[in-house]
Amino acid sequence: MSKSAKQVPENHHKISDSEKASLVVATLAYQSTDDSQWMFFISQAHTWSRLNISFSLFRQLCLNLHIMPRFAEILSAFGVRTADDDEYFTTCHCQKASITQKGGNGGLKRSGKTLCFLSATTSMPLRPLTCVDICYNVRFVERHGRDGLTDPWSFRQAAVYHSYSYERRTCSWVFVQLPKSLRARLKREGRPLSPLLIHVLIHRYCASEWRWYINYLSDLVSKMRNVSCFTRIDRDLKGLPLDFQQSQRLEILRNKIRRVHLLLGSCISTTESLMDHARECYCQEGSFETDSDRNRELILELTQHISVLKMHAAKAFGLLESTQSLDLLTTKILEFRQTHMAYDLNTSMKDIARTTSNENKLIVYIADQTRRDSKTMKTISMIALVYLPATLVSHSLCSVRSLFIPFRMAKVVQEAMG
C-alpha cells in the first residue's frame, strides 16, 4: 500500500487500543483477519427493551467512528417502550466526503443527502471520494418462539451504519439488533466480505420470513372466508359461528396485513436507495471496489430482491382487498341474521298477542257467565227471602203439633178404659 494510502483523512481518526478494548466488550465487536473491517454489534434482550450499551460507550463509539448524526434519528426507533408505537418509521441516509480544489490546495468537502436525492446528482461531475457513510433501518418479521401466544410472529427492525475510507481501504460497521442467523454468519467469515455483499445479505436475511408470514396471514383469511362463504345460513342460522367478535378478529387481521403492506413498501424504498448508493460508489470507474463485475451482479440481485418484495406487497394488497370484501360479507350476514331474528321476534310477539287476545276473550266469557250466575243467585236469594219466613212458621207449627199429639192420645185411652 502506498504512503498516501496509509494517511488518515481529516474526518477519520484511528481508534486507540484501549478504546477498541472497551468497545469490543460493550458491543461484541468483530475484526477481520487483515484489520480492514470492524463490526460492532448492539443488541436488545427483546424488541421493547433498552439497548445493551451505555450512553457513554455509545457516545465514544460515535466519536471514534465519526458516525453521522442522522444515525441517531434511526436509533430513536429502538429502546424501552410499552406499546408498539412508531412502527412505520423507515429511512435511509448517505453522506459523502470528496476532494475539491480550493486555490490549488486540496481540501475535504463533506455532503450529506438522503438517498432519494442521489439520482439527481449522478449527472454532476464526479470528484474523487475519500469517505462514504450510509445508514438505514430495515423492518422484518421473525418467529418469537414464546409459548402461550396465538400469533407466533413478531415485527422486528434492524439498523445498519456503514462507513468506508477510500484512502485507508477500511470500513466500519455498526449493527443494531440484526437477525441472529445473520449475526452468526458475519462472525463466522474469516475473510473480509465486500461491503455491497454485506448489504445484500442484510436485506436477504431480513426479508427471508416475509413469504411464510404472508402465508400465515393468508391461512387466517381463508379460515374466515370458509366460515362466511360455506355456511348454509337458511339451515344453520341458529348455530351460525358468526358474531360481532368475528368482525373484531377480522379488523385485527386487517391491521396486521395493512402493516405488512406498508412495511414492504418501506423495504422496497430502502433497497432502491441502496441500489442508487451502490451504483454511485461501487460501480463507477476508479471506485474502491476492484471487482466491479461482481458488484454489478450484486446490484442485479438487489433488483431481483426488489421484485420479490413487490410480489409480497402485491400479495399483501390482495389479502387486504379480500379482508375488505370479507368484512362486507360478514356485515351482510350479521345484518341478515339480525333481520331474521327480528322477524322471528315479531312473529313470536304476534303469537303472544294472539294468545293474549284469546285469553282476554275467555276472560270476558267467564266474566259474562259469572254475571249471569250472579243474576240467578240473586233471583234465588230473593225467592228465599220471600218464602223463608212462611216456611219457618209452618215448620214451627208442625213442631208444636207434634208435641201435643202424645198427650191427646193418652187422654183418649184413659177415657176409654175408665
Secondary structure, 3 states (H helix, E strand, C coil): CCHHHHCCCCCCCCCCHHHHHHHHHHHCCEECCCCCEEEEEECECCCCCCECCCHHHHHHHHHHHCCCCHHHHHHCCCCCCCCCCCCCCCCEEEEEEEEEEECCEEEEEEEEEEHHHHHHHCCCCCCCEEEEEEEEEEEEEEECCCCCCCCCEEEEEEEEEEEEECCCCEEEEEEECCCHHHHHHHHHCCCCCCHHHHHHHHHHHHCCCHHHHHHHHHHHHHHHHHHHHCCCCCCCCCCCCCCHHHHHHHHHHHHHHHHHHHHHHHHHHHHHHHHHHHHHHCCCCCCCCCCHHHHHHHHHHHHHHHHHHHHHHHHHHHHHHHHHHHHHHHHHHHHHHHHHHHHHHHHHHHHHHHHHHHHHHHHHHHHHHHHHHHHHHHHHHHHHHHHHHHHHHHHHHHHHHHHHHHHHHHHHHHHHHC
